[in-house]
């Protein structure tokens, strides 16, 4: 049965507010803080029976790897907890979902995943949302944030909603600029200036995807994929349209979703879409990286510093 083509829809990317997640770990019980960390491996890939494919793109060299992100997050949590303890506050980091094992940049690309899970995430991907506890007290928010919110893209901070000026002390004790959260960032970067070029790398990561879809080879491959899908009984212009039809908010994976995802990946393989697309996007990224050589080099150096200082704070495994 032929399916009508839905309106093209890019998948929404939800970026949680850092401060909201940080505040979820506050507890004014005066006890010992027990920082927790995201799991580096939600479950062994052996349990899947296959190894999910990960794309290799030039921009990855300027981003923290999943393993390094775990180290940095653990160290940040440890530093925040130690800082909060100075004010008699216990802070336990909220659970952070691990990086998905399956790369979804071009939709589902592993046939075994499509045949078993359709467009749904793999069971080894830890995507459980953080359970929010009691709202933090004013004192907890004051100490954690200093009344300021750090912009991760630029490294600049601005007043948190509800604050008219930065918090400088709590109960007579001086509060570090930006609170314990920004004190932890300064420890990781090894400097007071938190200015960042992460936004440049982030824009390269997103804009290169959009620009790559204009590449002639990619457009031809997408057209070939669409033709292949029509032969299988589906009418979609590109994989973004097909995956947009899935009910990913449900735990159930219906048979028709598995059939569609299987046809999707089978056609990707038949026309070599993933390799053609990744080659084109890699070329776009290399050009963008050259155009922003200074900013990207700074971000890579900052990432290396973060990892090095994270290991110094908590050890190689983040204990």
C-alpha positions as CSV (number, residue, x, y, z in Angstrom):
1,X,0.0,0.0,0.0
2,X,1.4,3.3,-1.0
3,X,1.8,5.9,1.7
4,X,1.1,9.6,1.1
5,X,4.1,11.8,1.6
6,X,3.8,14.0,4.7
7,X,5.1,17.5,4.8
8,X,8.9,17.6,5.2
9,X,9.8,17.9,8.8
10,X,13.2,18.1,10.3
11,X,13.5,16.2,13.6
12,X,13.4,18.6,16.6
13,X,16.5,18.7,18.7
14,X,15.7,19.4,22.3
15,X,18.6,21.1,24.3
16,X,17.9,21.0,28.0
17,X,18.8,24.0,30.0
18,X,22.0,23.4,32.0
19,X,20.9,25.3,35.0
20,X,17.6,23.5,35.3
21,X,19.3,20.1,35.3
22,X,22.0,21.3,37.7
23,X,19.3,22.6,40.1
24,X,17.6,19.2,40.1
25,X,20.4,17.8,42.2
26,X,20.2,20.3,45.1
27,X,19.4,19.2,48.6
28,X,19.8,21.3,51.7
29,X,20.4,18.4,54.1
30,X,23.9,19.4,54.9
31,X,25.0,15.8,54.3
32,X,27.8,14.6,52.1
33,X,27.2,15.2,48.4
34,X,27.4,12.1,46.2
35,X,27.8,13.2,42.6
36,X,26.7,10.7,40.1
37,X,27.7,10.5,36.4
38,X,26.3,9.5,33.1
39,X,27.0,5.9,32.1
40,X,29.7,5.6,29.5
41,X,28.1,2.3,28.3
42,X,24.4,1.8,29.0
43,X,24.7,-1.8,27.9
44,X,27.2,-3.9,26.0
45,X,26.7,-3.9,22.2
46,X,27.2,-7.7,22.3
47,X,23.6,-7.8,23.6
48,X,22.4,-6.4,20.3
49,X,24.2,-8.9,18.2
50,X,25.7,-6.2,16.0
51,X,27.8,-3.1,16.4
52,X,26.0,0.1,15.5
53,X,27.7,2.2,12.9
54,X,29.1,5.6,13.9
55,X,29.9,8.2,11.3
56,X,33.3,9.8,11.2
57,X,33.0,13.5,10.3
58,X,35.7,16.2,10.5
59,X,33.8,18.3,13.1
60,X,34.1,15.4,15.6
61,X,37.7,16.4,16.1
62,X,36.5,19.7,17.7
63,X,33.9,18.1,19.9
64,X,34.3,16.0,23.0
65,X,34.0,12.3,22.3
66,X,31.3,10.4,24.2
67,X,34.0,8.9,26.5
68,X,35.7,12.3,27.1
69,X,32.3,13.9,27.8
70,X,31.7,11.3,30.5
71,X,35.1,12.2,32.1
72,X,34.4,16.0,31.9
73,X,30.9,15.6,33.3
74,X,32.0,13.5,36.2
75,X,34.8,16.0,37.1
76,X,32.3,18.9,36.8
77,X,29.9,17.2,39.1
78,X,32.6,16.4,41.6
79,X,33.8,20.0,41.6
80,X,30.2,21.4,42.0
81,X,29.5,19.0,44.9
82,X,32.7,20.0,46.7
83,X,31.8,23.7,46.3
84,X,28.2,23.3,47.4
85,X,29.4,21.4,50.5
86,X,31.3,24.5,51.6
87,X,27.9,26.1,52.2
88,X,26.4,23.1,54.0
89,X,24.5,22.0,50.9
90,X,24.4,18.5,49.4
91,X,24.3,18.2,45.6
92,X,23.9,15.1,43.6
93,X,24.1,15.4,39.9
94,X,20.9,14.4,38.0
95,X,21.1,11.4,35.8
96,X,22.4,12.3,32.3
97,X,21.4,10.1,29.3
98,X,24.4,8.5,27.7
99,X,25.2,9.4,24.0
100,X,23.2,7.1,21.7
101,X,25.1,4.3,20.2
102,X,23.3,4.5,16.9
103,X,24.2,7.5,14.7
104,X,20.9,9.1,13.5
105,X,22.4,12.0,11.4
106,X,21.0,10.5,8.2
107,X,18.3,8.5,9.9
108,X,18.6,4.8,10.7
109,X,21.6,3.3,8.9
110,X,21.9,-0.2,10.5
111,X,19.8,-2.8,8.9
112,X,19.6,-5.1,12.0
113,X,18.4,-2.1,14.0
114,X,15.7,-1.3,11.4
115,X,14.6,-4.9,11.3
116,X,14.1,-5.2,15.0
117,X,13.5,-1.7,16.3
118,X,12.2,0.3,13.3
119,X,13.0,4.0,13.9
120,X,13.0,3.6,17.7
121,X,16.2,4.1,19.6
122,X,18.2,1.0,20.5
123,X,17.6,-0.6,23.9
124,X,21.2,0.1,24.8
125,X,20.7,3.8,24.4
126,X,20.0,5.3,27.9
127,X,17.4,8.0,27.2
128,X,15.6,7.9,30.5
129,X,14.6,11.5,31.5
130,X,15.8,12.9,34.8
131,X,13.3,12.7,37.6
132,X,12.8,16.2,39.0
133,X,12.8,16.4,42.8
134,X,11.6,19.2,45.0
135,X,12.3,22.7,43.6
136,X,15.6,24.1,44.9
137,X,15.6,26.7,47.6
138,X,16.7,30.3,47.0
139,X,19.9,29.7,48.9
140,X,20.6,26.6,46.8
141,X,20.1,28.5,43.6
142,X,22.2,31.4,44.8
143,X,25.1,29.1,45.6
144,X,24.9,27.0,42.5
145,X,24.5,29.8,40.0
146,X,25.5,33.0,41.7
147,X,22.4,34.3,40.0
148,X,24.0,34.0,36.6
149,X,23.6,31.6,33.7
150,X,26.5,30.6,31.4
151,X,26.0,30.6,27.7
152,X,27.8,27.4,26.5
153,X,28.2,28.7,23.0
154,X,30.0,31.9,23.9
155,X,31.2,31.4,27.5
156,X,29.5,34.6,28.5
157,X,27.2,34.8,31.4
158,X,24.0,36.8,32.0
159,X,21.6,37.2,34.9
160,X,19.4,34.3,35.6
161,X,15.7,34.9,35.3
162,X,14.3,36.4,38.5
163,X,17.7,38.0,39.5
164,X,18.4,41.7,39.2
165,X,22.0,41.5,40.2
166,X,24.6,38.7,40.8
167,X,24.7,36.9,44.1
168,X,27.9,37.8,46.0
169,X,27.4,36.1,49.3
170,X,25.1,33.7,51.1
171,X,24.9,33.7,54.9
172,X,28.0,35.9,55.1
173,X,30.1,33.6,52.9
174,X,31.3,34.9,49.5
175,X,29.9,33.2,46.5
176,X,32.2,32.6,43.5
177,X,31.3,34.5,40.4
178,X,28.7,32.4,38.6
179,X,28.3,30.2,41.6
180,X,29.6,26.7,42.0
181,X,28.7,25.8,38.4
182,X,31.0,28.4,36.9
183,X,33.7,27.7,39.5
184,X,33.7,24.1,38.3
185,X,34.0,25.4,34.7
186,X,37.0,27.5,35.7
187,X,38.7,24.5,37.2
188,X,38.2,22.5,34.1
189,X,39.5,25.2,31.8
190,X,42.3,26.2,34.2
191,X,41.5,29.9,33.8
192,X,39.1,32.6,34.9
193,X,38.1,33.6,31.3
194,X,35.3,31.3,30.2
195,X,35.0,32.8,26.7
196,X,34.2,29.9,24.3
197,X,34.0,29.3,20.6
198,X,31.8,26.2,21.1
199,X,29.1,28.0,19.2
200,X,31.2,28.1,16.1
201,X,31.7,24.4,16.2
202,X,28.0,23.9,16.9
203,X,27.0,26.0,13.9
204,X,29.4,24.0,11.6
205,X,27.8,20.8,12.9
206,X,24.3,22.0,12.0
207,X,24.9,24.2,8.9
208,X,27.0,21.6,7.2
209,X,24.1,19.1,7.3
210,X,21.8,21.6,5.7
211,X,24.3,22.7,3.1
212,X,25.2,19.1,2.2
213,X,21.7,18.4,1.1
214,X,22.2,21.0,-1.7
215,X,25.2,19.0,-3.1
216,X,24.5,17.5,-6.5
217,X,25.7,14.1,-5.6
218,X,23.6,14.0,-2.5
219,X,20.5,15.3,-4.3
220,X,21.0,12.5,-7.0
221,X,21.5,9.9,-4.2
222,X,18.3,11.1,-2.4
223,X,16.4,11.0,-5.7
224,X,17.7,7.4,-6.3
225,X,16.7,6.5,-2.7
226,X,13.2,8.0,-3.3
227,X,12.8,5.9,-6.5
228,X,13.9,2.8,-4.6
229,X,11.4,3.5,-1.9
230,X,8.6,4.0,-4.5
231,X,9.3,0.5,-5.8
232,X,8.9,-0.8,-2.3
233,X,5.5,1.0,-2.0
234,X,6.4,4.2,-0.2
235,X,6.4,7.8,-1.4
236,X,9.0,10.0,0.4
237,X,11.4,12.5,-0.9
238,X,14.1,11.8,1.7
239,X,14.8,9.8,4.9
240,X,13.8,12.8,7.1
241,X,10.3,12.5,5.7
242,X,10.0,8.8,6.3
243,X,11.3,8.9,9.9
244,X,9.0,11.8,10.7
245,X,6.0,9.4,10.4
246,X,7.1,7.2,13.2
247,X,5.4,7.4,16.6
248,X,8.6,7.6,18.6
249,X,6.7,8.7,21.8
250,X,5.4,5.2,22.1
251,X,7.4,2.2,23.4
252,X,5.6,-0.1,20.9
253,X,7.2,-0.6,17.6
254,X,4.5,-1.5,15.1
255,X,5.1,-3.9,12.2
256,X,4.5,-1.2,9.6
257,X,7.2,1.0,11.1
258,X,9.7,-1.9,11.0
259,X,8.7,-2.6,7.4
260,X,9.2,1.1,6.5
261,X,12.5,1.4,8.4
262,X,13.8,-1.8,6.8
263,X,12.9,-0.5,3.3
264,X,14.6,2.8,4.2
265,X,17.9,1.3,5.1
266,X,17.8,-1.3,2.3
267,X,17.4,1.6,-0.2
268,X,20.1,3.6,1.5
269,X,22.4,0.6,1.0
270,X,21.3,0.1,-2.6
271,X,22.1,3.7,-3.7
272,X,25.1,4.1,-1.3
273,X,23.4,7.1,0.2
274,X,25.2,7.2,3.6
275,X,28.7,7.2,2.1
276,X,27.8,9.7,-0.6
277,X,26.2,12.0,2.0
278,X,28.9,11.7,4.5
279,X,31.6,12.4,1.9
280,X,29.8,15.5,0.7
281,X,29.2,16.8,4.3
282,X,32.8,16.1,5.2
283,X,33.9,18.3,2.4
284,X,31.6,21.1,3.6
285,X,32.8,20.7,7.1
286,X,36.5,20.9,6.1
287,X,35.8,24.1,4.2
288,X,33.9,25.6,7.2
289,X,36.7,24.5,9.6
290,X,39.3,26.3,7.4
291,X,37.2,29.4,7.3
292,X,37.0,29.4,11.1
293,X,40.5,28.0,11.7
294,X,41.2,30.2,14.8
295,X,37.9,29.5,16.5
296,X,37.9,25.8,15.9
297,X,41.5,25.4,17.0
298,X,40.7,27.3,20.2
299,X,37.7,25.0,20.9
300,X,39.8,21.9,20.3
301,X,42.5,23.2,22.7
302,X,39.8,24.0,25.3
303,X,38.4,20.5,25.0
304,X,41.9,19.0,25.5
305,X,42.4,21.1,28.5
306,X,39.0,20.1,29.9
307,X,39.8,16.4,29.6
308,X,43.3,16.8,31.0
309,X,42.0,18.7,34.0
310,X,39.1,16.3,34.4
311,X,41.5,13.4,34.7
312,X,43.5,15.4,37.2
313,X,40.4,16.1,39.3
314,X,38.8,12.6,39.3
315,X,41.3,10.1,37.8
316,X,41.3,8.5,34.3
317,X,38.1,6.6,34.9
318,X,36.4,9.4,36.7
319,X,36.3,7.7,40.1
